[in-house]
Amino acid sequence: MTGRFHVTDTKYIEYREVAIRRALTERRTSQREVEFLEAFISDIKASSKSLSMGRAYKITYILIGAHSFLPQPYHEASIGDVKAAIASIKEYDGYTKNTKSDYYF
């Protein structure tokens, strides 16, 4: 850490790797889904001026968690499927208001 309140890029990379590894181990995602997620993050990096490691970790964490609301893998989901999953997340009582706000696109 660089200070009391700031996490280093190295630490965010580690957090992201652990989240992916844990999701694979717990079978909440597949290697194909991880490849899709990596491609998605790469596309965001390529199309934006900068994508912080913290933001890449947050996107990864959110997409891994949101996957349980989709009936199929991300690469097979339609826009309608994704919108239905987001609606389900917003109605889910297990998330706080702040967590639900992460899914507003």
C-alpha positions as CSV (number, residue, x, y, z in Angstrom):
1,M,0.0,0.0,0.0
2,T,1.2,3.5,-0.7
3,G,-0.5,4.9,2.3
4,R,-3.3,4.2,4.7
5,F,-6.0,4.6,2.2
6,H,-4.5,3.8,-1.2
7,V,-4.0,0.3,-2.6
8,T,-1.3,-0.2,-5.2
9,D,-1.9,-1.4,-8.7
10,T,0.1,-4.6,-7.8
11,K,-2.4,-5.3,-5.0
12,Y,-5.4,-4.7,-7.3
13,I,-3.9,-7.1,-9.8
14,E,-3.5,-9.7,-7.0
15,Y,-7.1,-9.1,-5.8
16,R,-8.3,-9.6,-9.4
17,E,-6.3,-12.8,-9.9
18,V,-7.6,-14.2,-6.6
19,A,-11.2,-13.4,-7.5
20,I,-10.9,-15.2,-10.8
21,R,-9.1,-18.2,-9.3
22,R,-11.7,-18.5,-6.5
23,A,-14.6,-18.3,-9.0
24,L,-13.0,-21.0,-11.1
25,T,-12.3,-23.2,-8.1
26,E,-15.9,-22.8,-6.8
27,R,-17.2,-23.4,-10.4
28,R,-19.0,-20.0,-10.4
29,T,-17.3,-19.4,-13.8
30,S,-15.5,-21.3,-16.5
31,Q,-12.2,-20.8,-18.3
32,R,-14.1,-19.6,-21.3
33,E,-15.9,-17.0,-19.2
34,V,-12.6,-15.8,-17.9
35,E,-11.3,-15.4,-21.4
36,F,-14.4,-13.4,-22.3
37,L,-13.9,-11.3,-19.2
38,E,-10.2,-10.7,-20.1
39,A,-11.2,-9.7,-23.6
40,F,-13.8,-7.3,-22.2
41,I,-11.3,-5.6,-19.9
42,S,-8.8,-5.4,-22.8
43,D,-11.5,-3.7,-25.0
44,I,-12.2,-1.2,-22.3
45,K,-8.5,-0.4,-21.8
46,A,-8.1,0.0,-25.6
47,S,-11.1,2.3,-26.0
48,S,-10.5,4.5,-22.9
49,K,-7.7,6.8,-22.0
50,S,-7.0,4.9,-18.9
51,L,-8.5,2.1,-16.9
52,S,-7.1,1.9,-13.4
53,M,-6.3,-1.5,-11.9
54,G,-8.8,-0.7,-9.2
55,R,-11.6,-0.2,-11.8
56,A,-10.5,-3.4,-13.6
57,Y,-10.8,-5.3,-10.3
58,K,-14.2,-3.9,-9.6
59,I,-15.5,-4.7,-13.1
60,T,-14.1,-8.3,-12.7
61,Y,-15.7,-8.7,-9.3
62,I,-19.1,-7.4,-10.4
63,L,-19.2,-9.5,-13.5
64,I,-18.2,-12.7,-11.6
65,G,-21.0,-12.0,-9.1
66,A,-23.6,-11.0,-11.7
67,H,-23.0,-14.2,-13.6
68,S,-25.2,-16.1,-11.2
69,F,-28.2,-14.0,-12.3
70,L,-27.7,-15.1,-16.0
71,P,-29.1,-18.5,-17.1
72,Q,-26.3,-18.9,-19.7
73,P,-22.6,-17.9,-20.2
74,Y,-21.9,-14.3,-21.0
75,H,-20.8,-15.0,-24.5
76,E,-24.2,-16.6,-25.2
77,A,-26.3,-13.9,-23.5
78,S,-28.4,-11.4,-25.5
79,I,-28.8,-7.7,-24.4
80,G,-32.3,-8.7,-23.2
81,D,-30.8,-11.4,-21.0
82,V,-28.3,-9.0,-19.5
83,K,-31.1,-6.4,-18.9
84,A,-33.2,-9.1,-17.2
85,A,-30.3,-10.1,-15.0
86,I,-29.7,-6.5,-14.0
87,A,-33.4,-6.1,-13.1
88,S,-33.1,-9.3,-11.0
89,I,-30.1,-7.9,-9.2
90,K,-31.9,-4.6,-8.4
91,E,-34.8,-6.6,-6.9
92,Y,-32.5,-9.0,-4.9
93,D,-32.8,-8.4,-1.2
94,G,-29.3,-9.8,-0.5
95,Y,-27.5,-6.7,-1.8
96,T,-27.2,-3.2,-0.3
97,K,-28.3,-0.1,-2.1
98,N,-24.7,0.7,-2.9
99,T,-24.0,-2.7,-4.4
100,K,-27.1,-2.5,-6.5
101,S,-26.0,0.9,-7.8
102,D,-22.9,-0.7,-9.2
103,Y,-25.2,-2.4,-11.8
104,Y,-26.7,0.8,-13.2
105,F,-25.4,1.0,-16.7
